[in-house]
């Protein structure tokens, strides 16, 4: 399984970087993709990230999972990029895993991908117009869509993606390595 996470000026730093970090710790290939012709992308808090690839250098259909980080400005910039919107529709229609967090699930809503689905997002971005069922949860999985509520939900969002792509042993090693699960207090490192 190969993932792409799309970066636009103003993306939420942690929502992208924690997701990337966790996927890579779990051994899941992930490319960071700038939607412009420049690899450096400035995040919402002034941190500049060097993307792995530019949009012009990828074939979106070659990815199994497409991921959108939030950030109000980043989400607006992602949604304004028509080639990405076309790729998302095609990806979703093929039943492939489509993921978005914070403000970015609004993009899925505008594209009709949340119709009849349970989802979450930053509360002010929820809308009855999406014709889905909003849940005040950290992360929600429904069919081929995984959504996260916001920056504080990023670990749960990434965990849901990784659970779909790996096995239980990989998940346990990841959680132990991050010291995430409280159940590891009395356990040794997983073999």
N, C-alpha and C positions, 0 to 999 in steps of 0.2 A: 504494500500500500504506500502510495506516494502522495504527500500533501503539498498544497501551496497556500501560503498566507499572504494576503495582498496588503501592501503598505501604500498609503496616500498621505500627503502632508496633513499633519494634525491627528494622526492615529494615536490611540491611547497606548502609551509606552508599555505598561505592565501587561495589558491584555494581549499584546502581541508577544512580548519577550518571554513571559512566563509560559505561554502556550508553546512557543518554539522550544524553550528550554526543556519542558517536560516531554515533548514529543521526541526530541533528540536523546534525552536520557533513556527513554524507552526503546531507542533504536529505530524509531519511525522516521524515514526520510522526509524532510520538509524543506521546501525552497521558500525563501522570502522573496517576494516579487514586487518591485516598484512599478506602479502603473504609469510612470513617466519614462523618458529615455535616460534618466539619471539614476545611478545606483544609490546615492545618498538621499535619505528621506528624513525630514525633520518631524519628530513626534510632537504631541500636544504640549509637552513640558520642556521643549527646547533641546531634547536629546536627539542628535543626528545618528541614524542607523544606516549602515551600508548594506543594502539588499544584496542577495545572492545573484539575482537576475532582474532584467528589465522586461516589461510586458512584451516588447517587440521580439524578445529572444526565447519566448516560451510558446508552447502549444497547450492552451488550457485543457483541452480534451485528454491530454496525456496524464492528468492527475486524477487520483481516486477520491480525494477530499479537497474541497475548497473552503478556506477559512477567512472570515472577515473580522478584524478587530474593530472595536468601537472608537469612541472619541467623536464628539459632535462634528467638528470640522473634518476629521478624517472620513467619517461616514458620508458627509455631504460630498466630499471629493471622490470617494469610491463610487457613489451613486451617479455622479455626473459623468463618469467614464463609461460611455455606451458599450465599447467592446467587452468590458468586464460584465456588464449587465446581460448582454447576449450570451456570454459564456456561462454565467450562473444559471440562466434559464435552461440552456441546453443540458448542463450538468445535472440540474435538479430533475428535469424531465426524463433523464436516463436512469433515475433512481439512485444516483450517486450521493454520497454523504456531503451535505451542505451545512456549514456551521457559521454562526455569527454571535457576537456578544455585545452587550451594552446598548449603544444606539444602533449598531449595524443590523440587528434583526428587523428594524424598520425597512431596510432595503428588501429583505425577503418578503415582508408584508406587502410592500408596494408592487412586488413582482408576482403576487398571488400565491406564494409558496407556503404561507401560513394558514391558508384556507382549510378549515376542518382540523387543524393541528393544535396541540397544546404547545405553548411556547412561553418564553420569558424574555425580558429585555429591561433596560433601565425604565422604571415606571412611567416617566413622562413620554416615552416613545411608544407605549402600548396604544393600540387603537382598535375600536370595534370594526373599523373599515377593513382590517385584515381578515375578518371572518374566522378567526381562530379563538382559542381559549387561553387567555393570559393566566399565568400562574406566578405567584410571588415566591418563586423558588430560586435557589442559586443557579441551577442549570436544569434544563429540561430536554429530554430526548423523545422525539416522536417520529417514528419511521426513519426517513433519511435526512431529518433535520435535528441539529443540536443547537440550542441557544443558551446563552448565559446572561445573567442580569446586569453585571457590571464588574468593575475592576476587582472588587472584593470577592467575586465569584469565579475568578479566573482559574484557580486550581480545580474547582469542581467541574468547570467547563472543559478544561483540558483532560481531566480524568475520564469524563464521559467519552471524549473522542478516543482516548487511548484504550479504554475498555472495549470499544468497537473494533479496534485494529490489532490488539495483542491478546495474549493469554493471561491467565491468573498469576502465573509465576512472574511474568514480566511486571505485572501491576504491583505485586507484593515487593519486588526488588526496588521498583521506582519509589513506592511509598516509604519503604525502609530507608532508602538513600536520601530521601527528602526529610526524613523523620516526621512524616505527616500523620500516620495512623497512631493513635494512642495505644492501640492493642500491641504495639511492638515494645512497650516499656519493659516487659518481662521476657522478651524473646531475643534470641541471637539473630544475626543477619541471615536472611533466607539463603539457602545454598544455590 
